[in-house]
Amino acid sequence: MIKRELTNKIKDQCFKGKVVLLLGARQVGKTTLLRQLIKELDEPAVWLNADEADILQELNSAVVSTQLLNLAGKQSKLLIIDEAQQVEEIGKKLKLLHDTYPEIQVIATGSSSFDLLNKMSEPLTGRKRTFYLFPISYNEIVENNNKLEAKRTLEQRMIWGSYPEVVNNPGNEKEVLLEISQSYLYKDVLKLEGIRKSAHLEKLLQALAFQVGSEVKYNELANTIGNINAVTVEKYLDVLEKAYIIFKLPALSRNMRNEIKKGKKYYFYDNGIRNIIISNFAPVEMRIDKGALWENFLISERVKQNHYTARIPNLYFWRTHDQAEIDYIEEIDGVLNAYEFKWKKAKVRFPDSFKSAYPYHTLQVINRENFDEFIGAD
């Protein structure tokens, strides 16, 4: 079992007077992480899974602190509410537990921020700590094995991704990814009012998968899918982001007249999910999209490490109307750190127009020889 980076961070936060929220897509390992945490804390614990109908009914009907305590168990010191986004007025109920029984550490998990955070932000103001869990990071593979083993499996991770069940079942990756994508990936998304046509959702994700690393326009996506408008496309994309399937990079635009101002690019949190959507598991060297695979892998790994290390940069790409571009930019304290991604080592000339427009910058090319430090595994 691969120990996750967040385990110690969450452990350190327990019993310090805050409700802990653990968010992430289904099947990324939230349950496994918390079961390991229970062992390490060695405290009496109660686990309530809101995916189970009888438990959800009890949680929905509990309206006073004594009812909630009875559910939690009077001797328990640790209460975990799994898939908490399904519980009615969950924020108010967690606030009630926190304020009435401060000796109990409450941990709530959720597979979608669009429900969980909206319901909790106001009731739990000043009372919560939020953590995000993603598919297994390259750095976690290094820490649990070694750098040599991680590099040996690099191309496997680029093709099959890093969901825990995928990593732990070599040889059966395709079957596992099919199960994740068909049974879990859209489970919460399709419950939303207005998200009724799963075919539209699948076509949208296919279009995004083929455009990884390229600028995306809502009108063009709507035309590609058919029988859908740009407003609906934007709504679907927002929901897919909040379900931790994709994430967005906006265009950087401040100084130059010919910069693209409202552009955006989308990436997948996991390469395996991207590849199952387009049904392509060919080896890296046989693929015409290896550059997109590499770019998606690197940026998603960087995003994971930014979250796990509490780095909070502003993220962008940069492009002008005459096609000058930079793949990825992080802004920290007014300095722009610009990166170009190349599968093979190659010289890259960064645009002079960018360097003159943004004097406070660093420039770096990331390839297979130096990617470790970029994704936090060096």
For each residue, the residues with C-beta under 8 A, 3 or more apart:
1: 32 36
2: 136 140 141 144 164 167
3: 7 36 140 143 144
4: 7 29 32 33 133 136 140
5: 8 9 137 139 140 143 308
6: 9 10 22 33 131 133 308
7: 3 4 10 11 33 36 37 40
8: 5 11 12
9: 5 6 12 13 131 308
10: 6 7 13 14 20 22 33 37 107 131
11: 7 8 14 37 40 41
12: 8 9
13: 9 10 16 18 20 129
14: 10 11 20 37 41 78 105 107
15: 77 105
16: 13
17: 102
18: 13 127 128 129
19: 94 97 98 106 107 108 124 127 128 129
20: 10 13 14 105 106 107 108 128 129 131
21: 107 108 109 110 116 117 120 128 129 130 131
22: 6 10 30 33 34 107 108 109 110 131 133
23: 109 110 111 112 113 116 117 130 131 132 133 244
24: 28 29 30 109 111 132 133 134 244
25: 28 111 134 135 184 185 243 244 245 269
26: 111 180 184 185 187 188
27: 163 164 165 180 184
28: 24 25 133 134 135 163 164 244
29: 4 24 32 33 133 135 136 164
30: 22 24 33 34 82 109 111 133
31: 34 35 82 109
32: 1 4 29 35 36 164
33: 4 6 7 10 22 29 30 36 37 133
34: 22 30 31 37 38 80 82 107 109
35: 31 32 38 39
36: 1 3 7 32 33 39 40
37: 7 10 11 14 33 34 40 41
38: 34 35 41 43 45 78 80
39: 35 36 42
40: 7 11 36 37
41: 11 14 37 38 45 78
42: 39
43: 38 77 78 105
44: 73 75 76 77 78
45: 38 41 76 77 78 79 80
46: 71 72 73 76 78 79 80
47: 80 82
48: 55 59 71 72 79 80 81 82
49: 52 55 82 83
50: 55 56 59 81 82 83 84 85 86 87
51: 56 82 83 86
52: 49 55 56
53: 56 57
54: 57 58
55: 48 49 50 52 58 59
56: 50 51 52 53 59 60 86 87
57: 53 54 60 61
58: 54 55 61 62 71
59: 48 50 55 56 62 71 81 87 88 90 93
60: 56 57 87 88
61: 57 58 67
62: 58 59 67 68 71 93
63: 67
64: 67 68 96
65: 68 69 96 97 100 101
66: 69 70
67: 61 62 63 64 70 71
68: 62 64 65 71 72 93 96 97 100
69: 65 66 72 74 97 100 101
70: 66 67 73 74
71: 46 48 58 59 62 67 68
72: 46 48 68 69 76 79 97 101 104
73: 44 46 70 76 79
74: 69 70
75: 44
76: 44 45 46 72 73 79 104
77: 15 43 44 45 103 104 105
78: 14 38 41 43 44 45 46 104 105 107
79: 45 46 48 72 73 76 97 104 105 106 107
80: 34 38 45 46 47 48 106 107 108 109
81: 48 50 59 84 87 90 94 106 107 108 109
82: 30 31 34 47 48 49 50 51 109
83: 49 50 51 86 109 110 111
84: 50 81 87 90 94 108 109 110 116
85: 50 90 110 111 112 115 116 119 188
86: 50 51 56 83 115
87: 50 56 59 60 81 84 90 93
88: 59 60
89: 92 93 119
90: 59 81 84 85 87 93 94 108 116 119 120
91: 94 95 119 120 121 122 123 124
92: 89 95 96 123
93: 59 62 68 87 89 90 96 97
94: 19 81 84 90 91 97 98 106 108 120 123 124 127 128
95: 91 92 98 99 123 124 127
96: 64 65 68 92 93 99 100
97: 19 65 68 69 72 79 93 94 100 101 104 106
98: 19 94 95 101 102 106 124 127
99: 95 96 102 127
100: 65 68 69 96 97
101: 65 69 72 97 98 104
102: 17 98 99
103: 77
104: 72 76 77 78 79 97 101
105: 14 15 20 43 77 78 79
106: 19 20 79 80 81 94 97 98
107: 10 14 19 20 21 22 34 78 79 80 81
108: 19 20 21 22 80 81 84 90 94 116 120
109: 21 22 23 24 30 31 34 80 81 82 83 84
110: 21 22 23 83 84 85 113 115 116
111: 23 24 25 26 30 83 85 187 188 243 244
112: 23 85 115 116 188 189 242 243 244
113: 23 110 116 117 118 242 243 244
114: 117 118 192 239 242 243
115: 85 86 110 112 118 119 188
116: 21 23 84 85 90 108 110 112 113 119 120
117: 21 23 113 114 120 121 130
118: 113 114 115 121
119: 85 89 90 91 115 116 123
120: 21 90 91 94 108 116 117 123 124 128
121: 91 117 118 124 125
122: 91 125
123: 91 92 94 95 119 120
124: 19 91 94 95 98 120 121 127 128
125: 121 122
126:
127: 18 19 94 95 98 99 124
128: 18 19 20 21 94 120 124
129: 13 18 19 20 21
130: 21 23 117
131: 6 9 10 20 21 22 23
132: 23 24 244 307
133: 4 6 22 23 24 28 29 30 33
134: 24 25 28 137 244 269 270 300 303 304 307
135: 25 28 29 161 162 163 164 269 270 272
136: 2 4 29 140 141 162 163 164 167
137: 5 134 140 141 162 301 304 305 308 375 376
138: 141 142 150 154 157 162 301 375 377
139: 5 142 143 301 304 305 308 375 376 377
140: 2 3 4 5 136 137 143 144
141: 2 136 137 138 144 145 149 150 153 157 162 167
142: 138 139 145 146 147 150 377
143: 3 5 139 140
144: 2 3 140 141
145: 141 142 149 150
146: 142 149 150
147: 142 150 151 372 377
148: 151 152
149: 141 145 146 152 153
150: 138 141 142 145 146 147 153 154 377
151: 147 148 154
152: 148 149
153: 141 149 150 156 157
154: 138 150 151 157 158 368
155: 158 159 283 284
156: 153 159 160 170 173
157: 138 141 153 154 160 161 162 271 297
158: 154 155 271 284 293 294 297
159: 155 156 271 272 275 281 282 283 284 293
160: 156 157 166 173 174 177 271 272 275 281
161: 135 157 166 177 270 271 272 273 274 275
162: 135 136 137 138 141 157 166 167 270 271 272
163: 27 28 135 136 166 167 176 177 180 270 272 273
164: 2 27 28 29 32 135 136 167 168
165: 27 168 169 176 180
166: 160 161 162 163 169 173 176 177 180 272
167: 2 136 141 162 163 164 170
168: 164 165
169: 165 166 172 173 176
170: 156 167 173
171:
172: 169 175 176
173: 156 160 166 169 170 176 177 272 281
174: 160 177 178 276 281
175: 172 178 179
176: 163 165 166 169 172 173 179 180
177: 160 161 163 166 173 174 180 181 272 273 275 276
178: 174 175 181 182 276
179: 175 176 182 183 184
180: 26 27 163 165 166 176 177 183 184 185 273 276
181: 177 178 184 185 273 276 277
182: 178 179 185
183: 179 180 187
184: 25 26 27 179 180 181 187
185: 25 26 180 181 182 189 245 273
186: 189 190 198 201 243
187: 26 111 183 184 190 191
188: 26 85 111 112 115 191 192 243
189: 112 185 186 192 195 201 239 240 243 245
190: 186 187 195 196 198 201
191: 187 188 195
192: 114 188 189 195 239
193:
194: 235
195: 189 190 191 192 201 236 239
196: 190
197: 200 201
198: 186 190 201 202
199: 202 203
200: 197 203 204 225 227 228 232 236
201: 186 189 190 195 197 198 204 205 236 240
202: 198 199 205 206 277
203: 199 200 206 207 224 225 226
204: 200 201 207 208 221 225 233 236 237 240
205: 201 202 208 209 240 245 246 277
206: 202 203 209 210 277 278
207: 203 204 210 211 221 224 225
208: 204 205 211 212 216 221 246 266 268
209: 205 206 212 268 274 275 277 278
210: 206 207 278
211: 207 208 214 216 266
212: 208 209 265 266 267 268 274 289 292 293 295 296
213: 265 267 291 292 295 296 327
214: 211 265
215: 251 260 263 264 265 319
216: 208 211 220 221 263 264 265 266
217: 220 221
218: 221 222 230 231 233 234 237
219: 222 223 230
220: 216 217 223 224
221: 204 207 208 216 217 218 224 225 230 233
222: 218 219 225 228 229 230 232 233
223: 219 220 226
224: 203 207 220 221
225: 200 203 204 207 221 222 228 233
226: 203 223
227: 200
228: 200 222 225 232 233
229: 222 232 233
230: 218 219 221 222 233 234
231: 218 234 235
232: 200 222 228 229 235 236
233: 204 218 221 222 225 228 229 230 236 237
234: 218 230 231 237 238
235: 194 231 232 238 239
236: 195 200 201 204 232 233 239 240
237: 204 218 233 234 240 241 246 248 266
238: 234 235 241 242
239: 114 189 192 195 235 236 242 243
240: 189 201 204 205 236 237 243 245 246
241: 237 238 244 245 246 247 248
242: 112 113 114 238 239
243: 25 111 112 113 114 186 188 189 239 240
244: 23 24 25 28 111 112 113 132 134 241 269
245: 25 185 189 205 240 241 268 269 273
246: 205 208 237 240 241 266 267 268 269
247: 241 266 267 269 300 303
248: 237 241 264 265 266 267
249: 264 265 266 267 299 315 316 317 328
250: 263 264 315 316 317
251: 215 259 260 261 262 263 264 316 317 318 319
252: 259 316 317 318 329 331 336
253: 256 259 260 261 262
254: 259 357 358
255: 259 357 358
256: 253 259 320 353 357
257:
258: 320 321 322
259: 251 252 253 254 255 256 318 319 320 321
260: 215 251 253 263 319 320 321
261: 251 253
262: 251 253
263: 215 216 250 251 260 317 319
264: 215 216 248 249 250 251
265: 212 213 214 215 216 248 249 317
266: 208 211 212 216 237 246 247 248 249
267: 212 213 246 247 248 249 295 296 299 300
268: 208 209 212 245 246 271 273 274 296 300
269: 25 134 135 244 245 246 247 273 300 303
270: 134 135 161 162 163 273 274 300
271: 157 158 159 160 161 162 268 274 275 293 296 297 300
272: 135 159 160 161 162 163 166 173 177 275 276
273: 161 163 177 180 181 185 245 268 269 270 276 277
274: 161 209 212 268 270 271 277 278 293 296
275: 159 160 161 177 209 271 272 278 279 280 281
276: 174 177 178 180 181 272 273 279
277: 181 202 205 206 209 273 274
278: 206 209 210 274 275
279: 275 276
280: 275 287 289
281: 159 160 173 174 275
282: 159 286 287
283: 155 159 286 287
284: 155 158 159 287 290 293 343
285: 290
286: 282 283
287: 280 282 283 284 290 293
288:
289: 212 280 292 293
290: 284 285 287 293 294 343
291: 213 294 295 341 342 343
292: 212 213 289 295 296
293: 158 159 212 271 274 284 287 289 290 296 297
294: 158 290 291 297 298 341 342 343
295: 212 213 267 291 292 298 299 327 328 341
296: 212 213 267 268 271 274 292 293 299 300
297: 157 158 271 293 294 300 301
298: 294 295 301 302 328 341 366 371 374 375
299: 249 267 295 296 302 303 328
300: 134 247 267 268 269 270 271 296 297 303 304
301: 137 138 139 297 298 304 305 375 376
302: 298 299 305 306 328 374 375 376
303: 134 247 269 299 300 306 307 315
304: 134 137 139 300 301 307 308
305: 137 139 301 302 308 309 311 375 376
306: 302 303 309 311 312 313
307: 132 134 303 304 310
308: 5 6 9 137 139 304 305 376
309: 305 306 376
310: 307
311: 305 306 332
312: 306
313: 306 330 331 332 337
314: 330 331 332
315: 249 250 303 328 329 330 331
316: 249 250 251 252 328 329 330 331
317: 249 250 251 252 263 265 325 326 327 328 329
318: 251 252 259 325 326 329 338 354
319: 215 251 259 260 263 323 324 325 326
320: 256 258 259 260 323 324 325 351 353
321: 258 259 260
322: 258
323: 319 320
324: 319 320 351 353 354
325: 317 318 319 320 351
326: 317 318 319 329 338 339 340 350 351 354
327: 213 295 317 339 340 341
328: 249 295 298 299 302 315 316 317 338 339 340 341
329: 252 315 316 317 318 326 336 337 338 339
330: 313 314 315 316 336 337 339
331: 252 313 314 315 316 334 335 336 337
332: 311 313 314 335 337
333:
334: 331 360
335: 331 332 360 361 362
336: 252 329 330 331 358 360 361 362
337: 313 329 330 331 332 361 362 364
338: 318 326 328 329 350 354 361 362 363 364
339: 326 327 328 329 330 364 365 366 374
340: 326 327 328 348 350 364 365 366
341: 291 294 295 298 327 328 365 366 367
342: 291 294 345 346 348 365 366 367
343: 284 290 291 294 367 368
344: 367 368
345: 342 367 368 369
346: 342 365 367
347: 365
348: 340 342 365
349:
350: 326 338 340 354 355 363
351: 320 324 325 326 354 355
352: 355 356
353: 256 320 324 356 357
354: 318 324 326 338 350 351 357 358 361
355: 350 351 352 358 359 361 363
356: 352 353 359
357: 254 255 256 353 354
358: 254 255 336 354 355 361
359: 355 356
360: 334 335 336
361: 335 336 337 338 354 355 358
362: 335 336 337 338
363: 338 350 355
364: 337 338 339 340 374
365: 339 340 341 342 346 347 348
366: 298 339 340 341 342 370 371 374
367: 341 342 343 344 345 346 370 371
368: 154 343 344 345 371
369: 345
370: 366 367 373 374
371: 298 366 367 368 374 375
372: 147 375 377 378
373: 370 376 377 378
374: 298 302 339 364 366 370 371
375: 137 138 139 298 301 302 305 371 372
376: 137 139 301 302 305 308 309 373
377: 138 139 142 147 150 372 373
378: 372 373
